[in-house]
């Protein structure tokens, strides 16, 4: 989200398109073809700033509307299709990205200015880096996660007067594992033996050790997960890249020659011309996994989906309360977990008023919502999963509650006065819909899913069931909201916030509450 004061700073810039913006992924495997992180089809209206963020105050909303609304109206009038639409999305994405980066530049500038004002600039080691790179349209993508160059390579700038020669550039392979050892070394403190990085100080002095690493190990575990990027591990050298997409549904290797194929468009794995290179990289990879003590199989917590499917057997409910959200006039809402611990929730514009028979209830005005603390660690990937909500809706459309996003999550929502419960697992959607309208009346809704079905019951009636296309196999990346669906929307597009009154929300594992 760009700082509002910087809106428009790149209006006169047309960003050059990367040569792979319209990549068709030929020459590569199943994982690249099945990913879900494309500018063309994955970006939401929120990503593209076609709808405003939900938490702007009145002053911010005025500035937002003044800048975006005329531009968004002009875009809609164009009714772009195909590659023209992708090109428009790309330009919008890059304008927003670089306007946001301007704030990073400002913040770094403030830090460096302070060091100078305090007389600390000449004896302070400053390291600027990041946790990963980011795709800016390469391969038609945004986000990160892959072993490919734009995602793999991270920024690393070092300023250390008297040690690092200003303007110098080094091409050695370094890792973010090296930062801790570097800082300890600079402070004269010995690194612990179990640490896996190396001090960069010899390199910063222009004296690369003879035994410095020639290969870099990479491993991505988060699948099923955001953007459907498969699990992968591999080795990267100054010229080559060997990667294994090792899950059973993929199970293939790729090899790239970065000198002849810098955009990584064609795997040369099993090409006879690369037989010796391939053999050498396999040996390097095996040695790196051994040196880094990589287990032969992934840790159980990275494979929770398989465990969840085994647990979600009929007649074996888990029945553990995960979260209960109550509204009362003293605390204005508390979150209680299975152990009975409570803590404040984050109420955004929610007020407390009288509900049924004078009992306290939360009032949602169509803008308000509740953000449940992420520390409560709601995880629907434990098998059977259920929710319960008691509310009265004043409008026929709105989100009652939602967790997760377009890849993994669920959403209880109203459409034309009828209740719908949507579950998305690994991008596959399942829906249950109530036959009658519920607008303007108090209802108790229970809904959930197990390994086979999604279901919903209104006011104690027999549950309506629908076959589940795919279970939620991992903890969703997006949070849990009451009254809204924020972030990457479960429904794939923005839906109105809830308007009405709500007495309670409960979330628990199992098919029926205790």
N, C-alpha and C positions, 0 to 999 in steps of 0.2 A: 504494500500500500504506500504510494508516494506521499511525502509530506505535502499538505495542501499548499504551502507557500511556494513549492517548486513546480506546481502544475504548469505545464506549457513550456518548460525549459527546453524541450526537444521538439517542439512543434514544427520547426523548420528543417528537421533532419529526416531524411529517408534512409533507413538502415539497409545496407546491402544484404541480400538474401544469401544464406549459405548454399553451396552447390548441392547439398543433400536435403534441401527443404522438402522435396517431393520424392524422397527415397521410397522405393517399392520393396526393399528388403530382399530382393533376389540375391542369390549367392550366399545367403545365411540361413539359419535354421528356424525351427518352429517358434522358439521363444521370441525372436525379433518380430515375427509375423503376428503373434498373439498378444503383444504388449498393449497397454491402454494408457499411453502418455503422449498422445499426438495433439499438436496444435489444432489439426483439422477437426478432430472429433471428440477429444477428451475435455478440452477447456470449457469451463462453465461460464454462465453469464456473470457470476461474481468474479471469476478469474479475469474476465475481459472488461470489467468495470462497466458492464451494461446495466447492472443493478447496484445500488449503493450498499456499503457495509451497514450492518444493522445497528451498530453502536455509535454512530455519529451524533454529536449533540447538535442543537439547533444552528449554532453559528457555523459549525463544520459542514452541516448539510447544505447551507446556503452556498458556501464556497464550492462544494462538490457539484451541486446542481448547476451552478453558473458555468462551470467548466465542462462537465461531461454531458449534460442534457442536450445542448445544441449539436454536439459531435455525434452522440448516439442517435439522435433523430435523423441526422444526415446519413448515417450508416444504414439505418433501417430503410430509408427511402431508396437507397441504392439497390437493395434486395440482391446482394451479391451471391453467387453460387460457385461451386467448384474451386478451382485454383485461385480465382479472384478473391473468394471469401477467405481462403487460407492466407493469402498475401495480406489481406486487411488485418486478420487476427495476429499475424506475425508482427506487423508494424505496431499495432496496439500493445502487444506483449513487450516488444523491445523498448518502446517509449516508456512504459510503466516501469520496466526493470531498471533502466538507466536513471530514470528520475528518482527511484528509490535508492539506488547506489550513491546518488549525490549526497544523501543524508549520511551514508557511511563515510564518504570522503570528509564531510563536515566534522563528523565525530572524531575521526583520526586527527584532523587538523587541530581540533580543540585540545586533544591529548598532547600533541607535540608542542603546541603553543604553551601549554601549562608547564611542560618540562623545561622549556627555555626560560620562561618567566621565573621559575623556581630555581634556576641555576643547576638543573639536573640533566640537561640535554647532552652534555659531553661525557657523562659516565653512566648512561642508562642504555641497556640492551633492549631494543624494541623489536618484537617479532609480530608481523601481521600475517595471519593465515586463515584457514577455513576448514570445515570438516569434510567438504567434498567440492568437486566442480559442479557445473550446471549446464544443461543443454539450452542453448539459445537458438533453437530452430534446426540445429544439425539433426539429420535423420528425421526431420519433421517433429522433433520432440521438445518438450520442456521437462523440468524436474531433473533427476540424477539416477543413481542406483547401479548403472551398468559399469562393467570393466572398461568400456570404451573411453577414448581419450578425454572428451569434454567433461565427462563425469568423474573419471579417475584422477585427473590432474587437478591439484589444488593450488591456490595462490600462496606464495611464500616470499615475503619481503622482510629483509633484516637491516636494521640501522644500528650500528655500534661504532661510534667515533673512535678512531685510533686502532680499530681491529679490522673492520670490514671496509674495503676500498669503495668509496662512493661510485655508483654507476656500474660496478662489476657484476657479471652474470656467470653463474656456474651451472653446468649441465649434468652434474652427478645425480644419481637416483637417491633421493632422501624420502623420509617418511614422517608422518606426524607422530609416530612412536619415538622419534629422535628428539622431540622438543623437551621432554622432561629431563633426559640426560644432558642436553645442552645447557639448560638452566642450572642444573646441579653442578655441572662442570664449571660454569662461569662463576658460581658462588663458592667454589672450592669444596664441594660436598661430593662424596663418593656415591655412585649409583648403586642400587641394590642389585644383587646377582640375578634375580629373576626378571629384571626389566629387559625388554627385547629390542630396544632401540640403541642408537649410538650417538655420542656427542658430535654435534656439527662444528664445534669450534675449530678443529683443524681445517675443515673445508672453508669456513668463514675467513680463515687466515690465508686461504689460497694454497693450502698444503694437503691435498687429498691423500689419505693413507693408501698404500699399495693394495691393501686387502679390502678396500671399500666394496660394498655390495654391487653386484652386476645385475641383479634381478630383484623384483619387487613382488610380494605375494598379496593377492586380493581375494576377499571372500565376502559374498553377499548372501544373507540368510533369509530375508524377509519375504517369504512366499508360502502360501497365498498372502498377498498383501497389496499395498497401494500400487496402482498402475500395472498390476499383473506382470511384474518383472521377475523372471524365474531365478531360483537360487543358482549361484555360479561361483566357481573359484578358478584362479589361474595365476600365471606368472607373466610379468612384463619386463622386458629388457629394453635397451636403448633402441632396438630395431623391431623386435618380434613380440608377439602376444599370443599365448596359448591359454584357452579358457575351456572349462568343462561345465556344461549345463547338465547337472548330475541327477536331477529328479527323474523318477521312472517314466513320467509322461513326456519327458524331453530326451534325456540320455544321448547327448551328442557333444562332440568336441569342435572347436573352431581354432584356426591358426591364421594370424594376420601378419603380413610383412608391411610395417609402417613406412618403409622407404619407398616401395613401389605402389603401396595402397594406403596413403596417409588418411583417407577418410573411412577406412575399414569397411569396404563395400563387398569384398569377396574373400571368403575363407579358403585357404589353400591347404587345409588339413587333408592328409593322405595324398597330396600331390607329390608324385615321385621326385620332383625337383627339390622338394623341401624335406626329403626323407631324413637326412642327417640333422638338419635344424630341428625337426620335430622330435627326434629321439633325444637330442641334447636338452630341449626344453622340458620334456617329460622327466628327465633325470633331475633337472634343476627344481622342478615343481615338487617332485617327491622329496627331495632333500629339504626344501623350504618347509613343507608340511611337517617333516620330522623335526627340524630344528625348532619350529614354533610350537611343537607338541600339539598339532591339530589332531583331534580324535578322528577315528575312521568314519564314525557316523555323527550326524548332527545331534546336539543336545536335545533332550526330550521336550524342553519348552519351545523349541523351534518347530516341533512337529505336533503341536497341541491338537491340530485338527483330527489326526488319526486317533489320538486318545479320546477326543470328544465323541467321535462317531461310535467308539466302542462303549462309552459310558451311557450314551443316549438310547438305551434299550427299553422297550415297553415294560412297565412294572418295576422299573428301577430308577425312580426319580431321585434327583440329588437333594431337592428341597432345602436349600440353604438360602436364607435371605441375604441378598447382596446390598440392596439399598432400599431405604424407605424415606420418602420425602413428605414431611408433614408441615402444614402451615398453621402457625398460631400467632396470637397478637403480641406475645412477649418476645419471641425469638425471630419472628418473621421468617420462619422456615429453618428446619434443621435436617441434616442428613444423618441417618443412623445405619450402621452396617450390622453384619450378623453378630458381631461381638457386643453390640450395644453402644459402641462409641459414637459420639455425635460431634458434628462440627458445622459451622455456618456454610450455607450455600451462597452462591453469588446471584443475587436477584437484580435483574436489570429492568428497572421501571415497574416491577411488580408491587402492588399494594395489597394490604390485607383488609378484607371486609367480611361481612356476614354471609355465610353460605346457607345450606339447608337448616331450618329450625334454629337459626342463630349461631350455628357452629362456624368457626373461622374458616375462611377460604381465601385463596389467592385470586386477585383480579388481574386479568390480562387484557390490555387495551388494543391489541393488534400490533403493538410494537415491543411490548415487554416480553421477557423470557427469563428462564432460570438456567444458569450454567452450573452444572454439578462439578465439583472439584475433581480434576483428573486423578488426584491422589487416592480417590476412592476405588480406582482401578476396576471399573466395571468391565468384565470380560465375558461376552456371550459365546465365546468359543469353548465352553466347558461341556457342551452337550445340549440337553433340553434346557429351554430358556423361556421365562414367562414375565409378563408385565401386567400391572393392574393400575387403572386410573379412574378416579371419580371426579366428574366434571359436568358443567353445563355450558354448551357452546352457544354464543349469541349470533354467530354467523355460520353460514353453511360450508365455509372453506377455512382450513387452517391446520397447522401441525400441532398435535397434542404432545408428542414427545418423539425424540429421535436420537439414535446413537450411530456413529460411523458415517460412512460416505458412499459414493457410487460404486466402490469395489466390495466393501464389506460393511453391513449395517442393517438397521431396521427402522421403520418409521410408522407410527400410529397417527393417522391424519384423516381429515374430513374433506370430502369432495361432494358438492351439491347436497350437503346435509347428511350424506351417508358415510359411515365409518369405513376406513380401509386400513389394512395392516400389510405393510410391504417388507419383505426380507430380501436382502441382496447378499449373496455369497459368491465370492470370486467373480463379480460382475454379472452373475445370473440372477434374475429377479423373479420373485414369487409374490402373489397378491391374494389376499382374502378380503371380500367386500360384504358389508352388512346389507340386507335387503330393504330395511326401512330407514327413514330419516330420523335423526336424533336431535336436530337443532331445537334449542329453546327448552330442553328438558334435562333433568339430572339423570345421568347414566353411570353405571359401573361397568367398565369394559375390562375384560381380561383377554389377553392375546399371547401368542408365543409360537415356538417351533421346536421340533426335535429332529432326529435324523431323517424323518420321512415326510412330515407335514408341517405346514403353517396353519394356525387355527385362531379363531376369535369367537368370544362369547359376550353378548350384551345383556346386562341385567339378569344374569343367571340362566339364560336360555341355552339350549343345546349348542355346543360349539360348531361353527362352520369351519370346514377343513379344506385345504387345497394342497396338492402334492408340492413338496419343497424341491425346487430345481437344484439347489446347492446349499449346504450348511455354511455357516460362518465359521471359518477354520482358523481365524487368528484374531487377536485383539485389534479392533478397528483403530485406525490412526486418528480419526476425528473423535471429538468428545461427545458428551451426553448433554442434551438440552431438553428442557420442558418448555413447551410453547413455541418452539422454533426448530429448524433444521439448518444449522450453520456449517460453514466450511464447505467441504465437498458433499453436496446434497445427496442423500440416499436415493432420492427420486430422479437424480440427474439434472434437475432444474429447480429454481427457487419456487417455494410454495408459501402462501401467506402465513404469518404468525397466527397463533391461536387468539381468539377474542372470546372472553367469557370468564367463568369462575371455575376454580379447581380446588378440591379439598385435599386430595392426596395422590401420590404416585408411588408404586412399589415395584421393585424389580427383583427377581429371584431365579435361582436355577431350579430346574425341575418343571414338570408339566402342570402341577397344581400346587397352590400355596399350602403350607402347614395349617 
